[in-house]
């Protein structure tokens, strides 16, 4: 009878390995960016957000409030930095508010 190995791995490590081996990181980033946007900006901004898309390191946010769009445009660099810090990687390099 073969002896069982008692190597223990955390689920997080196993998921990270699975994502890297199957080249799923881009899709995971798209999902995480949308969740992060809603969590970081809060319910006030989330209610005026109609679409969150990530395309080639460009985050495209569609808003239905021109006043909010103008307010957020003043802090684009800060928003990019906050989202990248939250994701733990340089996922976003440009932010477009539409």
C-alpha positions as CSV (number, residue, x, y, z in Angstrom):
1,X,0.0,0.0,0.0
2,X,1.4,3.4,-1.0
3,X,2.0,5.9,1.8
4,X,0.0,9.1,1.7
5,X,1.8,12.4,1.6
6,X,0.7,14.9,4.2
7,X,1.5,18.0,2.2
8,X,-1.1,20.5,3.1
9,X,-1.9,23.4,0.8
10,X,-4.2,26.3,1.4
11,X,-7.2,26.7,-0.9
12,X,-6.0,30.2,-1.8
13,X,-2.6,28.7,-3.0
14,X,-4.4,26.0,-5.0
15,X,-6.7,28.5,-6.6
16,X,-3.8,30.8,-7.6
17,X,-2.0,27.8,-9.1
18,X,-5.1,26.7,-11.0
19,X,-5.7,30.3,-12.3
20,X,-2.1,30.6,-13.5
21,X,-1.9,27.2,-15.1
22,X,-5.1,27.7,-17.0
23,X,-4.4,31.3,-18.0
24,X,-7.5,32.7,-16.3
25,X,-6.0,35.7,-14.8
26,X,-7.5,38.2,-17.2
27,X,-11.0,37.0,-16.6
28,X,-10.5,37.0,-12.9
29,X,-9.2,40.6,-13.0
30,X,-12.3,41.6,-14.9
31,X,-14.6,40.2,-12.2
32,X,-12.5,41.5,-9.3
33,X,-12.3,45.0,-10.8
34,X,-16.1,45.3,-10.9
35,X,-16.4,44.0,-7.3
36,X,-13.7,46.4,-6.1
37,X,-15.2,49.4,-7.9
38,X,-18.6,48.8,-6.1
39,X,-17.0,48.2,-2.7
40,X,-14.5,51.1,-2.8
41,X,-16.9,53.7,-4.2
42,X,-19.8,52.8,-2.0
43,X,-23.5,52.6,-2.8
44,X,-23.9,56.2,-3.8
45,X,-21.5,55.9,-6.8
46,X,-22.6,52.3,-7.5
47,X,-26.2,53.3,-8.1
48,X,-25.1,55.7,-10.8
49,X,-22.7,53.2,-12.4
50,X,-24.2,51.5,-15.4
51,X,-21.2,49.6,-16.6
52,X,-17.7,48.6,-15.4
53,X,-15.4,47.1,-18.1
54,X,-11.7,46.3,-18.2
55,X,-10.0,46.3,-21.6
56,X,-6.2,46.0,-22.0
57,X,-5.4,47.7,-18.7
58,X,-8.0,50.4,-19.3
59,X,-10.9,50.6,-16.9
60,X,-14.0,52.0,-18.6
61,X,-16.7,53.2,-16.2
62,X,-20.1,54.3,-17.6
63,X,-22.0,56.7,-15.3
64,X,-25.5,58.1,-15.7
65,X,-24.7,61.3,-13.8
66,X,-22.6,64.0,-15.5
67,X,-22.0,65.7,-12.1
68,X,-20.6,62.5,-10.6
69,X,-18.5,61.9,-13.7
70,X,-17.0,65.4,-13.4
71,X,-16.3,64.9,-9.7
72,X,-14.6,61.5,-10.2
73,X,-12.5,62.9,-13.1
74,X,-10.5,65.0,-10.6
75,X,-9.3,61.9,-8.8
76,X,-8.6,59.5,-11.6
77,X,-4.9,58.9,-10.6
78,X,-6.0,58.2,-7.0
79,X,-8.8,55.8,-8.1
80,X,-6.3,53.9,-10.3
81,X,-3.9,53.6,-7.4
82,X,-6.5,52.5,-4.9
83,X,-7.9,49.8,-7.2
84,X,-4.5,48.5,-8.1
85,X,-3.5,48.4,-4.4
86,X,-6.7,46.5,-3.6
87,X,-6.1,44.0,-6.4
88,X,-2.4,43.6,-5.4
89,X,-1.2,44.0,-9.0
90,X,-0.8,46.7,-11.8
91,X,-4.1,45.8,-13.5
92,X,-5.2,49.3,-14.5
93,X,-3.1,52.0,-16.1
94,X,-5.8,54.2,-17.5
95,X,-9.3,55.2,-16.4
96,X,-12.1,56.4,-18.7
97,X,-15.3,57.9,-17.3
98,X,-18.0,57.8,-19.8
